[in-house]
Amino acid sequence: MPAVISCVMPVHNAERYLAAAVESVLGQNYPYFELILVDDGSTDGSSAICGEFSRRDDRVKLLSQPNRGAAAARNAGLAAASGRYLAFVDADDWVLTDMLETQL
């Protein structure tokens, strides 16, 4: 089944928190989602972390752009979204396993 929810995560120099944030989204009990990581010109190890997740999991899409700020990163994620609904998670967030199901 295609993604019903597109979850957009802007990423800028979030190396310290990023893996936990992404893992919490990928651990959702609702299976029909995509996670769009938008690397907004990170200069730490965030780009490599994003790349690893996108290689490991087909639900993860990676976009990269020069640093233009969180709003521009969210807009880039919106443009790439294929889901009927949208969710936003920041790269330093940790979400409960039923977040997407509850929001839906």
Secondary structure, 3 states (H helix, E strand, C coil): CCCCEEEEEEECCCHHHHHHHHHHHHCCCCCCEEEEEEEECCCCCHHHHHHHHHHHCCCEEEEEECCCCHHHHHHHHHHHCCCCEEEECCCCCCCCCCHHHHHC
